[in-house]
Amino acid sequence: MADPTRRAPGGASIRLRITAAALAVVALALGLGAVGFVWSLDRLLTASVAEQLGDELAALADGVDAGTIQTAALVQRDDDVLVALRSDTGVVVNDDRAAAVPVPTGSGPAAAEPSATGPLEVTLEGERYVVIAEEVTAGTLVVARSTAAIDDAVRLATSLLMTAVPLAIVLVGTVVWIVVGRALAPVDRMRAQVDAIDASALDRRVPTSGRDDEVDRLAATMNRMLARVEEGARARRRFVADASHELRSPLASMRQFAELLRAHPGSTAPGELADVVLEEGERMHGIVEGLLLLARLDEHEAGQRRPVDLDDLALAEVERVRALGRAADGVAVRVAPVVGDARLLARALRNLVDNALRHARDGIALGSVVRDGRALLWVDDDGAGVPDSEQERVFERFVRLDEARARDDGGSGLGLAIVREVARAHGGDAWITGSPSGGARFVLELPAATDRS
């Protein structure tokens, strides 16, 4: 069977997933930023060239219109700027490439004169040019400048970014990998330490750093969980030991009587053996039944929830006790509605009454009331009471006070434990205080019902 604590072969660790996510975000951001930077650089430099070209076109147009710049002067101009004067009689150019420069037909931002058109970007002989034209008296004056320097700058920037972006991604990935690894190292050590804790070492704890960060709080939480697991395991071991002891006693009694009858047939009457078997069997039945009930309550099985009147349950117990020939006072019983499992609540109340009868000298008293949204049901006895130091311990399983250790007087040791578990399964609790008659008062506290519809 596969170990569920091991990572699946195809699964990625948190460290790898965080690093991959960080790299994806950084790569996307840097990639988009690099593309945007290169595009913006190209547009900015092209606009600068167009602006310079517009100034030069305005100067040439003014000179041509004023007659200060003749056709021969246009022909002799350097070819760093291609110039073409198109008229009805022909085309005058300063370079053969200028004849192939098209005339911009779209309107654009004018550099100097409102009549200027462009700029237009064209490709001549594999080279990109910016073209602007303006109408003059002699025709149409067209100028164009190469963007080779711009293209070289853009290529250089692209090359630098193609080197810098991957390096930045690698650097970020390395930093994230190291930082996440250092952050998760205490978690991995914690995992290894917890993985090494088994049933024989439940007292071990995960060390904390004292920094009170997320990892430290996780360690503290795991230590509290381990403490609960240890306490639960200790309680189960104690419970199993006590249950074994309690069940062994009736079995030993029956076996002793049976062996005595077989070894000395005439020493014991057969009816006496039957009485012992019935008595001890009834005791074993009570223990097993109590254990099964506690097991169901441990699994949070509180049965069916219906409206229940605790006062009806109390009055029924008063009648039962009186039928047994014992004194029971029900004068303090008041209406106390709750919502719960009537069978479990009746069982808890009977356990309290039986416990009170075992310790009472003359009689018991029952009462119920609703106070501050809580329904209280109590059973008083006039016995010796319960010492303050024992008032919590008596609700533990298989715990009986010294005076109740005798088999004739003491129960199975599960009755009061069942009472508290039933109360807690219904959202309440059970506790002990002093009785007005001098003994003990056992109180069952539950949430009162607010809607009886």
Secondary structure as UniProt FT lines:
FT   TURN            4..5
FT   TURN            9..10
FT   HELIX           14..66
FT   HELIX           71..75
FT   TURN            79..80
FT   STRAND          81..87
FT   TURN            88..89
FT   STRAND          90..93
FT   HELIX           96..100
FT   TURN            114..115
FT   STRAND          117..124
FT   TURN            125..126
FT   STRAND          127..136
FT   TURN            137..138
FT   STRAND          139..146
FT   HELIX           148..195
FT   HELIX           199..201
FT   TURN            202..203
FT   HELIX           214..263
FT   TURN            265..267
FT   HELIX           270..298
FT   TURN            299..300
FT   STRAND          306..309
FT   HELIX           310..323
FT   TURN            324..325
FT   STRAND          327..333
FT   STRAND          337..340
FT   HELIX           342..359
FT   STRAND          363..371
FT   TURN            372..373
FT   STRAND          374..381
FT   HELIX           388..390
FT   TURN            391..392
FT   HELIX           393..395
FT   TURN            397..398
FT   HELIX           402..404
FT   TURN            407..409
FT   HELIX           415..425
FT   TURN            426..427
FT   STRAND          429..434
FT   TURN            436..437
FT   STRAND          440..448
//
